[in-house]
Amino acid sequence: MFSKETIDLYHSIRAPQSVMDAIDRKMDQPAATSSKRKNILSPVLAAAACLAVILWAGVLSPESDMLIVNGNKISNAAVAVYDENASRSAVAFASNNAFSLTLSLPKNSQALSVSIGELLESEDSVKSGRNFTWLIPSATEETTATLTFSIDEKVLSYTLHADTNGVWYMEKTSN
Amino acid sequence: MGHYNISKPTIEMIYNRYADMLYRLAYTHLSSQSDAEDAVSDVFVTYLQTAPAFRDEEHEKAWFVRVLINKCNDLHRKKAVRAYTPLEEVVHMEHVDEESSDVLHAVQRLPEKYRAAVLLHYFEGFSVDEIAKIQKSTTAAVKMRLMRSRGLLKAQLKGAEH
């Protein structure tokens, strides 16, 4: 259908250095912004942090059924989650479909179960609630897994699933 | 590397693996060097932000192509006027064969879905099944697009001769 000359001409189009420069800029943008503002905002931030602690302790009670995955609170809206080990080594992950997530659960959570894989509790769980690593040995984009636990006689369920782009999402599926 | 969880060596490795292919596809879709640069850099930023998990390299490659095509379509919708860059300015060949240049221009003028199918199949070596997955379509529909594309290209190139 197409001559070798045409295909060679097409393949002679190459990404200019400016593409990598643009990626570098975009990658560095948030970090640069926060470091510039750090000195100016430090006293303000310190005061705001104190106020937040006072409010948290005295007025607002923390949600008792909070599940946190990779630092993100999981609610009824799907939140993108990622495998921290995979992002450190894309090559290793390419040959291994295992998927793992770091979870933080409230201290008084009980009867934990997962539909696929296993939960490993970490040793630093006493101070900061209960921390786990959820290992799913062979994850694909068709995988849908659930995590269930009970707290104060309430049973909570969360679902983990991937979209067709391979992005993983987690959401609360119980009320 | 900023606030992302992917290391600089990893992103460089992924960049070296896909940047040229994505840029070729983006330029041929958008006919604009600056828009192609935006589309490709946006794809890598999406990769950094979502750190998707891939089954294998084929899955990874398809993800990059699918996200790129979506970015190109977004740019098409958002920007009515774009800075046009002639093909001769982006190819790296000492002598540009006029016939090959005419064929690539004809590919650029194909409807979007036809153009993507032609580029991926004939120029990037993707199978019909892989393209169907990328375009969220069926194998039969991709085969039909390729067949119609061949007809359109022949008509365009025949018209150019006269």
Interface residues (C-beta under 8 A of the other chain):
Chain A: M1 F2 S3 E5 T6 I7 D8 L9 Y10 H11 S12 I13 R14 A15 P16 S18 V19 M20 A22 I23 K26 M27 D28 Q29 P30 A31 A80 Y82 D83 E84 A86 S87 R88 S89 A90 V91 F93 A94 S95 N97 F99 A139 T140 E141 A162 T164 N165 G166 V167 W168
Chain B: M1 G2 H3 Y4 N5 I6 S7 T10 I11 M13 I14 Y15 A19 D20 L22 Y23 R24 Y27 T28 Q33 E37 D38 V40 S41 F44 V45 L48 T50 A51 P52 A53 F54 R55 D56 E57 H59 E60 W63 R66 V67 V90 V91 H92 M93 V96 D97 E99 S100 S101 V103 L104 L119 Y122 F123 K136 R150
